[in-house]
Amino acid sequence: MDFSLSPEIEDYRLRVRAFVEQHVLPLETQPDAFDAHENLREEVVARVRARARAEGLWAF
């Protein structure tokens, strides 16, 4: 069996990885990004969601 990814999927994988590294993981070090229950604030989630949509990474 060939488990290699198609070039299209590999490109998507790399784009998602870069997005997470640049826009999601840094939130972990920002206490003000979280609410009293240690969940990401809705406005933070909305901002990241909008950026993901703009980059074609949301609900593909």
HUCORUR-V196452 format. One record per pair of residues at least 24 apart in sequence whose ideal C-beta (glycine too) atoms are under 10 Angstrom apart, sorted by the first residue. I is the first residue (numbers start at 1). J is the second residue. D is the distance in Angstrom with one decimal. If there is no record, write none. Layout:
BEGIN
<<I & J & D> <I & J & D>>
END
This chain:
BEGIN
<<12 & 56 & 8.9> <12 & 57 & 8.0> <12 & 60 & 7.5> <15 & 55 & 7.1> <15 & 56 & 8.0> <15 & 57 & 6.4> <16 & 52 & 8.9> <16 & 55 & 9.4> <16 & 57 & 5.9> <16 & 60 & 9.6> <18 & 55 & 9.4> <18 & 57 & 9.7> <19 & 48 & 8.9> <19 & 51 & 7.8> <19 & 52 & 6.5> <19 & 55 & 6.3> <19 & 57 & 5.6> <19 & 58 & 9.9> <20 & 48 & 9.8> <20 & 52 & 9.7> <20 & 57 & 9.5> <22 & 51 & 9.3> <23 & 47 & 8.9> <23 & 48 & 5.7> <23 & 51 & 5.9> <23 & 52 & 7.8> <23 & 55 & 9.1> <23 & 57 & 9.8> <24 & 48 & 6.4> <24 & 51 & 9.8> <24 & 52 & 9.1>>
END
